[in-house]
Amino acid sequence: MHTPEAQARYAVRHPLGSDLPRQMRPHRTVRPMPAPTPAPRSAAPHVDWPLASLLVVDDEQGMRNFLEKTLATRRGSVRCAADAESADELVRRHRFDLVILDITLPGKSGITWLRELREQGYAGEVVLITAFADLDTAIEALRAGASD
């Protein structure tokens, strides 16, 4: 019944090098995907961070460049400002999911600008950075609305 010609016609080349007749081919089984685990509920809205827009506010050009280059490869959009006034302009024109804000800025401090942002209704995440940290500044930043 199985002549060499018939076997050659129905044979499939096995990855390990041996020929398998059609009847001996491994069958693909389709396994259903497991149901996704629901995310824990939190007060903050869900943000798809790879597509998030970020604002970096720092008076040091080197730090702005470093954060912009580091975050731009991992996130959707990164914009920078050197002071609170120019950052305020950007916030009026664009929507940001995260603001990385230096505490010590020329003119208006980062904490003062953060208070104004919260009073204007900005609900996004704000991370404060500084080279000079102490406990009082950390407490003041949290009271102003910085992300914990």
N, C-alpha and C positions, 0 to 999 in steps of 0.2 A: 504494500500500500504506500509506504513512504519511500519512494525512489529518491536517489540522490538529487535529481533535478527538482522534484517537488519540495524536498527539504531546503534546497538552496533558495527556492522562490519564496518560501515562508519564513526563512531564518532571519533573525535579527542579530546584529553584531552586539555581543555582550561587552560591557565596559572592561571586563577583565580579559578579553581576548577570545573567549570561547563563543561559538555560535549556539544560540538557543532557538529551538523551533517555536513557532508562533504560540502553540499551546502552553509553552513553558515561560512565556514572558511574564515578568512581574506586573501585577495590576497596581495601578495607582489608586490609593485610597485618599479620599478628600476628607480631612478632619475639620469639623466645624471650629471656628475661632471661639475661644472662651469669651464670655460676656465681659465687657470692661468693668473694672472695679470703680464704683462711684468715688469721686474725689471728696475729701472731707469738706464739709461746709464751713466757710469762714465769712467774716463780715466784708472782706475786701473782694471786689469783683475779679473774675478770672482774667488774666492777661496772657496772651500767647507771646511769651518773651522773645522767641526768635523774630517775631514781627514787630516788636515793641519799638516805640520811638523814645529816645533818651535825650535829655538836655544836660550838658556838663557846664557848670558855672564855677570857674576858678580864675583867679587873677594871674596865676603863674602859667605862662605860655607852654612851658615844658610839660606840666601836669595835664593841661588841656590836650596837647598833642598826644601824650601817652594814652590817656583815657579814650580819646577819640579813635586812635588806631587800634587799640586793644578791643574796644567794644564794637567797632564798626564791622569787624569780621564775624562777630557772633550775634549781632542784633540787626534789626531792620534799618533804623535811621538814628544817627547821632549828630546832634548840633551842639555848638559850643558858644559860650559867652564869657567875657572877661569881667563883667560886673553885673550887679543886680538890675541896673537900668536897661542894659541891652538884653538881659535875660527876660525882663518883663515884656519887652517888645516881641521877643520870640514866642513867649507864652500867649500873647494876644493873637498872634498870627497862626500858630500851630498848636496841635494837641500833643502832649507828651505823657507817656505812661510812667516814666521815672525821671526824677531830677536828682542829679548828683551835685551837691552844693557845698562849696567851701564856706566855712564859718567866717573866716577873715577875708573880707573883700574891701576894696577901696570904696569910699562913700558909704553906702548902706550895707550893714553887716548881713551875713547869710541868714542868721536867725530872725532879724527884723524883716527881711524879705520873705522868709518862710511864713511868718505870721500874716503878712499882707496877702500872700498866696492863699492861705487857708481862709482868710476873711472874704476873699473874692470867690470862694467856692471850689478851689482846686482840690480834687479828691485823690490824685495820684500819689504814688509812693515818692518819698523824698529821703535821700540818704545824705547825711551831713558828713563832710570830711574836714580834717584840720591837722596841722602839724603841731598844734599846741592844745592839748586836751587836758581838762581837769573835770572833776566830778560835778562841780557847779554848772559848767558849760553843758555837760551831757544832760543834766536834769532840765536846764533851761531849753535845750534843743527838743527834748521829748515833750515838754509842755507846749512848745510852739507848734508841734505837729509833725516832728520828724518820725520816720519809720523806725521801729524798734529792732 
